[in-house]
Amino acid sequence: MTKKRLILMFSFFGLCLFKLFAQTTKEFHIETIIQLQDTINKILANEHQSSLMLAVVTKDTVLLSNGFGMANIDTKQKATSQTLFPMASITKTFTALAIMKLVNKGKLSLYDNLSKIAPEINFTNKWENTNPVKIVHLLEHTSGFDDLRFNTFWNNENNLTELQAIEKCKNSMYSRWKPGERKAYSNIGYNILGYLIEKLSGSKYEDYLTKEILLPIGMTNSNFRVPTQSNPVYSNPYEWKETKFERLPYLLMYGKGAGALYSSATDMAKFVQFMIRNGITDSLPSLNSTIEKMEIPESSTPAKLGLKTGYGKGVNVEFLSYKYPFYGHDGASIGFNSRYAYNRDLKLGFVICATNTGFYDDILVKYLTQSFQPEKSTSTISVKNEILKSYEGYYQLKSPRFEILDKYLEELFHGYHIELRGDSLYSYGFKRPDQVMLPVTSTIFKRPSDNLPSFLFTTNDDEKKVMYEWGAYYESSSYTKIFISRILVLGSLVCGILLLLSSIFWLFKAIFKKLSWKEYFKRSISAFGVLSLIIAFASLAYLGTKVPLMGTVNFYTVTFCIGTILFAVLSIAGFIMTIKRFRQITNKLTKWYLLVTTTWLLALVVFYFHYDWIGLRMWSY
């Protein structure tokens, strides 16, 4: 996953299922490899991380290749340069390399239609006649497919074939927009590519990758096998719990093409050097000079209009705000995050796998680039104010990765205000700083701190204004609607708290016979709905710490399902009860208070119904 950490975002009542994750890093002064290793060991200990693998390389030299910490805490086994760690979504680069090798050998074309290459794969695309899903769309995450669902993210059936694994994920395989129009990260696309490798090569995915990619690069220690807890070759995943480490299970996704690789610092050092050399090697002549093509997106609308910054074919561009941009990929699995990155001009790169790579990315990139002058940034031009003014407006994200999990949050909070001030265009938004946008062309823009441009303005097929950021699709929308939705969420939060407090107050009145129990229950029915929602989202918050449980039938997923249904039923009942009894309630303050609060909650019920959260059965979604 493109820093594909499994971070779930939560907020009280679940009104914002999110938790903003930000990692700040203490500034370290590092000039030598010894200082780098000392710093790694300090962070490892201070942040309670069990193990880590790291390699730092130049085009021709391995500066560092080592394991840190304990691969197995129970047996006191130390991590070494040969210890295998989960590469997770870094696997996508290897899958893309295999596809590119098949392309170079004439086995398929990037622009072959998926439906013709593999008609046995059942997917839905209502634009198939005019905008078919092509191989390049799968490589660049522009097919429009949803990402894996709650019940298909982790695979409990290790004996499935690649085609059977894909079939398990069929609910994700529908194009939500015209293929090529928008980019949204989707693991299922790479699982399909993994199957195509098998079909076109006649070999199992892992066998073909090992023979045709890994071994020619010199990666003799890596594999695609599911490890066991007792296998000393692998580093075990752990989680720090108050005073000790707790072992986590090894889990893989359905299908191998998206995230099945296990590798070591020694092997991955060779791989990063291979990428720095642009794939030029005697052992893999069919991939010579292919890497540059993989780095550049070509299937999306912004790529066709000149914006070449974004996710290519299994390779992403990152660290734009540093001295130099780097290419690479990251990944996330249970207990580990991984990343490799390289810059071909500097002939430098690194790979790391740790509990949280966010502690190390900043350190490593700054260490590698410290002796270099900042790269000359992309030059900018002047653009007429009437052109800049035409871009003004509010742009709402309309390309969610997870249709259920992300859509609600992103439509509410993930957007940009674009505004012309004087002769310059500015962007700002919810938790987004005010920044000037510098024009590279009349339609392509960059941030002042970035080396490369990442924004593009255009119109879609309906002549609606559109903004792209790194391939993500933002559509011109009414900010009034967004503002009202936010007020609805905030107002419902306030009303829910007030109803709960009122219910407690009325309870004491009932206990002391100042209020009949019958009247108490009539007044408090909506408050019971709010309580149900709190319990539902408390269950979801717990599931956020136990992600594999989210796709199974268990106490917490059932509680969330029933809790949201009860919230809807009791909120509707409370509103109806208030309307029916409105004239009968003698206290004016009470009846208007009940009408206002139950109406707010009813609006929230409609809101949640719209986003399919009411009665969500995670185990079958």
C-alpha positions as CSV (number, residue, x, y, z in Angstrom):
1,M,0.0,0.0,0.0
2,T,1.5,3.5,-1.0
3,K,2.6,4.4,2.4
4,K,0.2,2.0,3.0
5,R,-0.1,2.0,6.8
6,L,-3.2,0.4,8.3
7,I,-4.3,3.4,10.2
8,L,-8.0,3.7,11.1
9,M,-9.3,7.1,12.2
10,F,-11.8,7.4,15.0
11,S,-13.6,10.2,16.8
12,F,-16.2,10.4,19.6
13,F,-19.5,8.8,18.5
14,G,-17.8,7.8,15.3
15,L,-18.9,11.0,13.8
16,C,-15.4,11.3,12.4
17,L,-14.0,7.8,12.2
18,F,-10.6,9.2,12.1
19,K,-7.4,9.8,14.0
20,L,-4.9,12.1,12.5
21,F,-1.6,10.4,12.5
22,A,1.4,12.7,12.4
23,Q,5.0,11.7,13.2
24,T,7.5,14.3,14.2
25,T,11.1,13.3,14.4
26,K,13.7,14.7,16.7
27,E,16.5,16.3,14.8
28,F,19.6,14.2,14.7
29,H,23.0,15.3,13.5
30,I,24.4,12.3,11.6
31,E,27.5,12.4,9.4
32,T,28.7,8.8,9.4
33,I,27.3,5.3,9.1
34,I,28.4,4.6,12.7
35,Q,26.4,7.6,13.9
36,L,23.4,6.4,11.8
37,Q,23.6,2.9,13.4
38,D,23.8,4.4,16.9
39,T,20.8,6.6,16.2
40,I,18.8,3.7,14.9
41,N,19.5,1.7,18.0
42,K,18.5,4.6,20.3
43,I,15.2,5.0,18.5
44,L,14.6,1.3,18.5
45,A,14.9,1.2,22.2
46,N,13.2,4.5,23.1
47,E,10.1,3.7,20.9
48,H,9.8,0.1,22.0
49,Q,10.3,-1.4,18.6
50,S,11.3,-5.1,18.5
51,S,13.3,-5.3,15.3
52,L,14.4,-3.5,12.2
53,M,16.2,-4.1,8.9
54,L,18.1,-1.4,7.1
55,A,20.3,-1.2,4.0
56,V,21.9,2.0,2.6
57,V,23.5,1.8,-0.8
58,T,25.2,3.6,-3.6
59,K,25.0,2.4,-7.2
60,D,28.0,0.1,-6.7
61,T,28.6,-0.1,-2.9
62,V,26.6,-1.3,0.1
63,L,27.3,1.3,2.8
64,L,25.2,-0.6,5.4
65,S,23.2,-3.8,5.5
66,N,22.1,-5.0,8.9
67,G,19.3,-6.2,11.2
68,F,18.7,-4.4,14.5
69,G,16.9,-5.6,17.6
70,M,15.4,-9.0,18.3
71,A,13.8,-11.1,15.6
72,N,12.4,-13.4,18.2
73,I,12.1,-12.0,21.7
74,D,11.2,-15.4,23.3
75,T,14.4,-17.1,22.0
76,K,16.6,-14.0,22.2
77,Q,17.3,-14.4,18.5
78,K,18.9,-11.2,17.1
79,A,17.9,-9.7,13.7
80,T,20.7,-9.9,11.1
81,S,21.3,-8.8,7.6
82,Q,19.8,-12.2,6.5
83,T,16.7,-12.1,8.6
84,L,13.5,-12.0,6.5
85,F,11.0,-9.2,7.0
86,P,7.6,-8.6,5.3
87,M,8.0,-6.3,2.4
88,A,4.2,-6.0,2.1
89,S,3.2,-3.6,-0.8
90,I,6.8,-3.3,-1.9
91,T,5.9,-6.6,-3.6
92,K,4.0,-4.5,-6.1
93,T,7.3,-3.3,-7.7
94,F,8.3,-6.9,-8.2
95,T,5.0,-7.8,-9.7
96,A,5.3,-4.8,-12.0
97,L,8.8,-5.8,-13.0
98,A,7.5,-9.3,-14.0
99,I,4.7,-7.7,-16.0
100,M,7.1,-5.4,-17.8
101,K,9.4,-8.4,-18.6
102,L,6.4,-10.2,-20.2
103,V,5.6,-7.0,-22.1
104,N,9.2,-6.7,-23.3
105,K,9.0,-10.3,-24.5
106,G,5.8,-9.7,-26.4
107,K,3.6,-11.8,-24.2
108,L,1.2,-8.9,-23.7
109,S,0.8,-5.2,-24.1
110,L,0.2,-2.5,-21.4
111,Y,-2.8,-1.5,-23.4
112,D,-4.4,-4.9,-23.7
113,N,-7.9,-5.1,-22.4
114,L,-8.2,-7.1,-19.2
115,S,-11.5,-8.7,-20.5
116,K,-9.7,-10.1,-23.5
117,I,-6.5,-11.3,-21.7
118,A,-8.5,-12.9,-18.9
119,P,-12.2,-13.2,-19.7
120,E,-12.5,-15.6,-16.7
121,I,-12.0,-12.7,-14.3
122,N,-15.4,-11.3,-13.4
123,F,-15.4,-7.5,-13.0
124,T,-17.9,-4.7,-13.7
125,N,-17.2,-1.7,-15.8
126,K,-20.2,0.1,-17.2
127,W,-17.9,2.1,-19.5
128,E,-16.2,-1.1,-20.9
129,N,-17.3,-0.4,-24.5
130,T,-15.7,3.1,-24.6
131,N,-13.2,3.0,-21.7
132,P,-12.1,-0.6,-21.1
133,V,-10.0,-1.7,-18.1
134,K,-6.4,-2.2,-19.5
135,I,-3.3,-3.8,-18.0
136,V,-1.8,-0.3,-17.5
137,H,-4.7,0.7,-15.4
138,L,-4.1,-2.1,-13.0
139,L,-0.4,-1.2,-12.8
140,E,-1.1,2.5,-12.1
141,H,-4.2,2.1,-9.8
142,T,-6.4,3.9,-12.4
143,S,-8.9,1.0,-13.0
144,G,-11.4,2.6,-10.6
145,F,-11.6,-0.6,-8.5
146,D,-12.4,-0.4,-4.8
147,D,-9.7,-1.6,-2.5
148,L,-10.0,-4.9,-0.6
149,R,-13.0,-5.0,1.8
150,F,-13.0,-5.8,5.6
151,N,-13.6,-9.5,5.0
152,T,-11.0,-9.9,2.2
153,F,-8.0,-8.0,3.4
154,W,-6.5,-10.9,5.4
155,N,-6.3,-14.4,4.0
156,N,-7.1,-17.3,6.3
157,E,-7.2,-19.8,3.4
158,N,-3.6,-20.4,2.4
159,N,-4.3,-23.1,-0.2
160,L,-6.3,-20.9,-2.6
161,T,-5.1,-20.5,-6.2
162,E,-4.5,-16.9,-7.5
163,L,-7.8,-17.1,-9.4
164,Q,-9.7,-18.3,-6.4
165,A,-8.2,-15.5,-4.3
166,I,-9.3,-12.9,-6.8
167,E,-12.8,-14.4,-6.9
168,K,-13.0,-14.0,-3.1
169,C,-12.5,-10.2,-3.7
170,K,-15.1,-9.9,-6.5
171,N,-17.0,-7.2,-4.5
172,S,-14.1,-4.9,-5.0
173,M,-13.8,-5.4,-8.7
174,Y,-16.1,-2.7,-10.1
175,S,-15.0,0.5,-11.8
176,R,-16.4,3.4,-9.8
177,W,-15.5,5.9,-12.6
178,K,-14.1,5.7,-16.1
179,P,-10.8,3.8,-16.1
180,G,-8.0,6.2,-16.4
181,E,-9.9,9.2,-15.1
182,R,-8.8,9.0,-11.5
183,K,-6.2,7.3,-9.4
184,A,-7.2,5.3,-6.3
185,Y,-4.9,2.8,-4.7
186,S,-6.3,-0.7,-5.0
187,N,-4.6,-4.0,-4.0
188,I,-7.0,-6.1,-6.0
189,G,-5.4,-4.7,-9.3
190,Y,-2.0,-6.2,-8.4
191,N,-3.6,-9.5,-7.3
192,I,-5.1,-9.7,-10.8
193,L,-1.6,-8.9,-12.3
194,G,-0.2,-11.7,-10.2
195,Y,-2.7,-14.1,-11.7
196,L,-1.9,-12.8,-15.2
197,I,1.8,-13.6,-14.6
198,E,0.8,-17.2,-13.9
199,K,-1.5,-17.5,-16.9
200,L,1.0,-16.0,-19.4
201,S,4.1,-17.7,-18.0
202,G,2.6,-21.1,-17.2
203,S,4.4,-21.0,-13.8
204,K,3.2,-20.2,-10.3
205,Y,3.6,-16.6,-9.4
206,E,6.3,-17.3,-6.8
207,D,8.2,-19.6,-9.1
208,Y,8.2,-17.1,-12.0
209,L,9.2,-14.2,-9.8
210,T,12.0,-16.2,-8.1
211,K,13.4,-17.5,-11.3
212,E,13.0,-14.5,-13.6
213,I,13.4,-11.5,-11.2
214,L,14.8,-12.4,-7.7
215,L,17.6,-14.7,-8.6
216,P,18.9,-12.7,-11.6
217,I,19.1,-9.7,-9.3
218,G,21.0,-11.8,-6.7
219,M,18.2,-12.1,-4.2
220,T,18.8,-15.6,-3.1
221,N,17.3,-15.4,0.4
222,S,13.9,-13.9,-0.4
223,N,10.6,-15.9,-0.8
224,F,6.8,-15.7,-1.0
225,R,6.1,-18.3,1.7
226,V,3.9,-17.8,4.7
227,P,6.2,-18.0,7.7
228,T,5.5,-19.9,11.0
229,Q,6.0,-18.3,14.4
230,S,8.9,-20.7,15.2
231,N,10.8,-20.2,12.0
232,P,14.1,-18.6,12.9
233,V,14.6,-17.2,9.4
234,Y,11.9,-14.6,9.9
235,S,11.5,-11.6,12.2
236,N,8.4,-11.9,14.3
237,P,5.9,-9.0,14.5
238,Y,5.3,-7.6,17.9
239,E,3.3,-4.9,19.6
240,W,4.4,-3.0,22.7
241,K,1.8,-3.4,25.5
242,E,2.5,-1.2,28.5
243,T,5.5,-3.1,29.8
244,K,6.2,-5.9,27.4
245,F,6.1,-7.0,23.8
246,E,3.1,-9.0,22.6
247,R,3.5,-11.3,19.6
248,L,1.2,-10.7,16.6
249,P,0.2,-13.2,14.0
250,Y,1.7,-13.5,10.5
251,L,-1.0,-12.5,8.1
252,L,-1.1,-12.2,4.3
253,M,-3.7,-10.7,1.9
254,Y,-5.7,-12.6,-0.6
255,G,-3.5,-13.1,-3.6
256,K,0.3,-12.8,-3.8
257,G,0.8,-10.0,-6.3
258,A,0.0,-7.2,-3.9
259,G,2.1,-8.0,-0.9
260,A,3.5,-11.5,-0.4
261,L,7.3,-10.9,-0.5
262,Y,9.6,-11.6,2.4
263,S,13.1,-10.3,2.1
264,S,16.3,-9.4,4.0
265,A,18.5,-6.3,4.2
266,T,21.2,-8.1,2.1
267,D,18.8,-9.0,-0.7
268,M,16.9,-5.7,-0.8
269,A,20.2,-3.8,-0.9
270,K,20.9,-5.6,-4.2
271,F,17.4,-4.7,-5.4
272,V,17.8,-1.0,-4.7
273,Q,21.1,-1.0,-6.6
274,F,19.3,-2.7,-9.5
275,M,16.7,0.2,-9.5
276,I,19.4,2.8,-9.3
277,R,21.0,1.3,-12.4
278,N,17.7,1.5,-14.2
279,G,17.5,-2.2,-14.4
280,I,20.7,-2.4,-16.6
281,T,22.3,-5.8,-15.8
282,D,23.6,-8.7,-17.8
283,S,21.5,-11.1,-15.8
284,L,18.2,-9.4,-16.7
285,P,18.7,-8.0,-20.3
286,S,14.9,-7.9,-20.9
287,L,14.5,-5.2,-18.3
288,N,17.4,-2.9,-19.3
289,S,16.3,0.7,-19.1
290,T,12.8,-0.3,-18.1
291,I,12.8,1.3,-14.7
292,E,12.5,4.8,-16.0
293,K,9.3,3.9,-17.8
294,M,7.9,2.4,-14.6
295,E,8.5,5.6,-12.7
296,I,6.3,7.7,-14.9
297,P,2.4,7.4,-14.9
298,E,0.8,7.4,-18.4
299,S,-2.7,6.0,-18.1
300,S,-4.4,8.7,-16.1
301,T,-6.0,12.0,-17.3
302,P,-3.4,14.2,-15.6
303,A,-0.5,12.1,-17.0
304,K,-1.9,12.5,-20.5
305,L,-2.2,16.3,-19.9
306,G,1.4,16.6,-18.8
307,L,1.5,16.0,-15.1
308,K,4.1,13.2,-14.7
309,T,4.3,13.2,-10.9
310,G,2.5,10.3,-9.3
311,Y,2.2,6.6,-9.1
312,G,3.8,4.9,-12.1
313,K,3.9,1.1,-12.6
314,G,4.7,-0.2,-9.1
315,V,6.9,2.8,-8.4
316,N,5.9,6.0,-6.7
317,V,7.7,9.4,-6.4
318,E,8.2,10.6,-2.8
319,F,9.9,13.2,-0.6
320,L,9.2,16.1,-2.9
321,S,9.7,18.6,-0.2
322,Y,13.3,17.5,0.5
323,K,16.5,18.5,-1.3
324,Y,15.9,15.8,-3.9
325,P,12.8,13.6,-4.8
326,F,13.2,9.9,-4.4
327,Y,11.4,7.1,-6.2
328,G,10.3,3.9,-4.5
329,H,7.4,2.2,-2.7
330,D,6.3,1.5,0.8
331,G,4.2,-1.1,2.5
332,A,2.3,-2.0,5.7
333,S,1.6,-5.3,7.3
334,I,0.7,-6.5,10.8
335,G,3.5,-5.3,13.0
336,F,5.7,-3.8,10.3
337,N,6.0,-0.9,7.8
338,S,8.5,-1.1,5.0
339,R,10.0,1.3,2.4
340,Y,12.6,1.5,-0.2
341,A,13.6,4.7,-2.0
342,Y,16.3,5.8,-4.4
343,N,17.5,8.7,-6.5
344,R,19.2,7.7,-9.7
345,D,20.9,11.1,-10.1
346,L,22.5,10.9,-6.7
347,K,23.2,7.1,-7.2
348,L,21.9,6.6,-3.6
349,G,19.1,4.6,-2.0
350,F,17.9,2.8,1.1
351,V,15.4,0.2,2.3
352,I,14.0,-0.2,5.8
353,C,11.4,-2.4,7.5
354,A,10.4,-1.5,11.1
355,T,7.4,-1.1,13.4
356,N,7.1,2.5,12.2
357,T,9.3,3.7,9.3
358,G,8.1,7.3,10.0
359,F,10.8,7.6,12.6
360,Y,13.5,6.9,10.1
361,D,12.5,8.2,6.7
362,D,13.3,11.8,7.6
363,I,16.7,10.8,9.1
364,L,17.7,8.6,6.1
365,V,16.8,11.0,3.4
366,K,18.5,13.9,5.1
367,Y,21.6,11.8,5.8
368,L,21.8,10.6,2.2
369,T,21.5,14.2,0.7
370,Q,23.4,16.2,3.3
371,S,26.5,16.6,1.1
372,F,24.6,17.7,-1.9
373,Q,23.3,21.1,-2.9
374,P,19.5,21.3,-3.3
375,E,18.3,20.2,-6.7
376,K,17.2,23.1,-8.9
377,S,13.5,23.2,-8.6
378,T,11.2,23.1,-11.6
379,S,11.0,26.5,-13.1
380,T,7.8,28.5,-12.9
381,I,6.1,31.0,-15.2
382,S,3.7,33.9,-15.1
383,V,0.0,33.2,-15.8
384,K,-2.7,35.7,-16.6
385,N,-5.0,36.5,-13.7
386,E,-8.1,35.7,-15.7
387,I,-6.8,32.2,-16.1
388,L,-5.9,31.9,-12.5
389,K,-9.3,33.2,-11.4
390,S,-11.0,30.5,-13.5
391,Y,-9.6,28.0,-11.1
392,E,-11.1,29.5,-8.0
393,G,-13.6,27.4,-5.9
394,Y,-13.8,24.6,-3.5
395,Y,-12.6,21.2,-4.8
396,Q,-13.8,18.0,-3.0
397,L,-11.9,14.7,-3.2
398,K,-13.9,12.3,-5.3
399,S,-11.5,9.3,-5.6
400,P,-11.6,7.5,-2.3
401,R,-9.4,4.4,-1.9
402,F,-11.9,2.6,0.3
403,E,-15.5,3.3,-0.8
404,I,-17.0,2.8,2.7
405,L,-14.2,3.7,5.0
406,D,-12.7,6.7,3.2
407,K,-15.7,8.3,1.4
408,Y,-17.4,9.7,4.4
409,L,-14.3,11.2,5.8
410,E,-12.8,12.5,2.6
411,E,-16.0,14.1,1.3
412,L,-16.3,16.0,4.7
413,F,-12.8,16.9,5.3
414,H,-10.5,16.3,2.4
415,G,-10.8,19.2,0.1
416,Y,-9.1,22.4,-1.1
417,H,-10.2,26.0,-1.3
418,I,-8.5,27.6,-4.3
419,E,-8.3,31.4,-4.2
420,L,-6.7,34.1,-6.2
421,R,-4.9,36.8,-4.1
422,G,-3.2,39.5,-6.0
423,D,-1.3,37.8,-8.8
424,S,-1.0,34.4,-7.0
425,L,-3.1,31.3,-6.5
426,Y,-3.4,29.9,-3.0
427,S,-4.8,26.7,-1.6
428,Y,-6.0,25.9,1.9
429,G,-8.4,23.6,3.6
430,F,-9.4,21.6,6.7
431,K,-6.1,21.0,8.6
432,R,-4.3,22.1,5.4
433,P,-1.9,25.1,5.6
434,D,-2.3,28.2,3.5
435,Q,0.1,27.7,0.6
436,V,0.8,29.6,-2.6
437,M,0.6,27.5,-5.8
438,L,3.4,28.3,-8.3
439,P,2.5,27.8,-12.0
440,V,4.8,25.5,-14.1
441,T,2.5,25.8,-17.0
442,S,-0.9,27.5,-17.3
443,T,-2.5,24.3,-15.9
444,I,0.2,22.6,-13.8
445,F,1.3,24.0,-10.4
446,K,3.7,23.1,-7.6
447,R,4.2,24.0,-3.9
448,P,7.1,26.3,-3.1
449,S,8.8,23.6,-1.1
450,D,8.5,20.9,-3.7
451,N,11.0,19.9,-6.3
452,L,8.3,18.7,-8.7
453,P,4.8,19.9,-9.7
454,S,1.9,17.9,-8.3
455,F,-1.3,19.9,-9.2
456,L,-3.2,20.1,-12.4
457,F,-6.4,22.0,-13.3
458,T,-8.7,20.9,-16.1
459,T,-12.4,20.0,-16.8
460,N,-14.0,16.6,-16.9
461,D,-16.3,15.2,-19.6
462,D,-19.3,17.1,-18.1
463,E,-17.3,20.4,-18.3
464,K,-17.0,20.5,-14.5
465,K,-13.9,22.1,-13.1
466,V,-11.4,19.4,-11.8
467,M,-8.2,19.5,-9.9
468,Y,-5.7,16.7,-9.7
469,E,-3.1,16.3,-6.9
470,W,-0.7,13.4,-7.6
471,G,-3.4,11.7,-9.6
472,A,-6.1,12.1,-6.8
473,Y,-9.2,13.6,-8.3
474,Y,-10.9,16.7,-6.8
475,E,-14.1,18.0,-8.3
476,S,-15.5,21.5,-8.0
477,S,-18.2,21.4,-5.4
478,S,-20.4,23.6,-3.3
479,Y,-18.6,24.4,-0.1
480,T,-22.0,25.3,1.4
481,K,-23.0,21.7,1.2
482,I,-19.8,20.6,2.9
483,F,-20.2,23.2,5.6
484,I,-23.8,22.2,6.3
485,S,-22.6,18.5,6.6
486,R,-19.9,19.5,9.0
487,I,-22.4,21.5,11.1
488,L,-24.7,18.5,11.0
489,V,-22.0,16.3,12.4
490,L,-21.0,18.8,15.0
491,G,-24.6,19.7,15.9
492,S,-25.5,16.0,16.3
493,L,-22.5,15.5,18.5
494,V,-23.7,18.4,20.7
495,C,-27.3,17.1,20.7
496,G,-26.2,13.6,21.5
497,I,-24.2,14.8,24.5
498,L,-27.1,16.9,25.7
499,L,-29.6,14.1,25.4
500,L,-27.4,11.8,27.4
501,L,-26.9,14.3,30.1
502,S,-30.7,15.1,30.1
503,S,-31.4,11.4,30.3
504,I,-29.3,11.1,33.4
505,F,-31.1,14.2,34.9
506,W,-34.5,12.7,34.1
507,L,-33.4,9.3,35.5
508,F,-32.8,11.0,38.9
509,K,-36.1,12.7,38.7
510,A,-37.8,9.3,38.0
511,I,-35.9,7.7,40.9
512,F,-37.1,10.4,43.2
513,K,-40.6,10.2,41.7
514,K,-40.5,13.7,40.3
515,L,-41.1,12.1,36.9
516,S,-43.0,9.0,35.9
517,W,-41.0,6.1,34.5
518,K,-43.3,6.0,31.5
519,E,-42.5,9.7,30.8
520,Y,-38.8,9.0,31.4
521,F,-38.6,6.3,28.8
522,K,-40.5,8.4,26.2
523,R,-38.1,11.3,26.7
524,S,-35.0,9.2,26.7
525,I,-35.6,6.9,23.7
526,S,-33.3,9.0,21.5
527,A,-30.7,9.1,24.2
528,F,-30.7,5.3,24.2
529,G,-30.0,5.5,20.5
530,V,-27.0,7.7,21.1
531,L,-25.8,5.3,23.7
532,S,-26.1,2.5,21.1
533,L,-24.0,4.5,18.7
534,I,-21.3,5.1,21.3
535,I,-21.1,1.4,22.0
536,A,-21.0,0.7,18.3
537,F,-18.1,3.0,17.6
538,A,-16.3,1.9,20.8
539,S,-16.4,-1.6,19.3
540,L,-15.0,-0.2,16.0
541,A,-12.3,1.7,17.9
542,Y,-11.3,-1.6,19.4
543,L,-11.3,-3.3,16.0
544,G,-9.0,-0.6,14.8
545,T,-6.4,-2.1,17.1
546,K,-7.2,-5.7,16.0
547,V,-7.6,-5.2,12.2
548,P,-7.8,-8.9,11.3
549,L,-11.0,-9.2,13.3
550,M,-12.8,-6.6,11.2
551,G,-13.7,-9.1,8.5
552,T,-15.0,-11.8,10.8
553,V,-18.2,-12.5,12.7
554,N,-17.3,-11.7,16.3
555,F,-18.7,-9.8,19.3
556,Y,-17.3,-6.4,18.1
557,T,-18.4,-6.6,14.5
558,V,-21.9,-7.8,15.5
559,T,-22.0,-5.1,18.2
560,F,-21.2,-2.4,15.6
561,C,-23.9,-3.7,13.2
562,I,-26.6,-4.0,15.9
563,G,-25.5,-0.7,17.6
564,T,-25.9,1.3,14.4
565,I,-29.3,-0.3,13.6
566,L,-30.5,0.5,17.2
567,F,-29.2,4.1,16.8
568,A,-31.3,4.5,13.6
569,V,-34.4,2.8,15.0
570,L,-34.4,4.6,18.4
571,S,-33.6,7.9,16.9
572,I,-36.4,7.6,14.4
573,A,-38.7,6.4,17.2
574,G,-37.7,9.3,19.4
575,F,-38.4,11.8,16.7
576,I,-41.8,10.3,15.9
577,M,-42.6,10.1,19.6
578,T,-41.8,13.8,20.0
579,I,-43.9,14.8,17.1
580,K,-46.9,12.8,18.4
581,R,-46.6,14.1,21.9
582,F,-45.6,17.7,21.0
583,R,-48.9,19.2,22.0
584,Q,-49.2,17.1,25.1
585,I,-45.9,18.2,26.6
586,T,-46.8,21.1,28.9
587,N,-43.3,22.4,29.5
588,K,-42.4,24.6,26.4
589,L,-38.7,24.4,27.0
590,T,-38.8,20.6,27.2
591,K,-40.9,20.0,24.1
592,W,-38.8,22.4,21.9
593,Y,-35.6,20.9,23.3
594,L,-36.8,17.4,22.4
595,L,-37.9,18.5,19.0
596,V,-34.6,20.2,18.1
597,T,-32.3,17.4,19.5
598,T,-34.3,14.5,18.0
599,T,-34.5,16.3,14.6
600,W,-30.7,16.7,14.6
601,L,-30.3,13.0,15.3
602,L,-32.8,12.1,12.6
603,A,-30.7,14.1,10.1
604,L,-27.6,12.2,11.3
605,V,-29.4,8.9,10.7
606,V,-30.1,10.0,7.1
607,F,-26.5,11.0,6.8
608,Y,-25.2,7.6,7.9
609,F,-27.7,5.8,5.7
610,H,-26.3,7.7,2.8
611,Y,-22.8,6.4,3.5
612,D,-24.0,2.9,4.2
613,W,-22.9,2.8,7.8
614,I,-26.2,1.8,9.3
615,G,-26.3,-2.0,9.8
616,L,-22.8,-2.4,8.2
617,R,-21.9,-6.1,8.3
618,M,-18.1,-6.0,8.0
619,W,-17.9,-9.8,7.7
620,S,-19.8,-9.8,4.4
621,Y,-19.1,-6.4,3.0
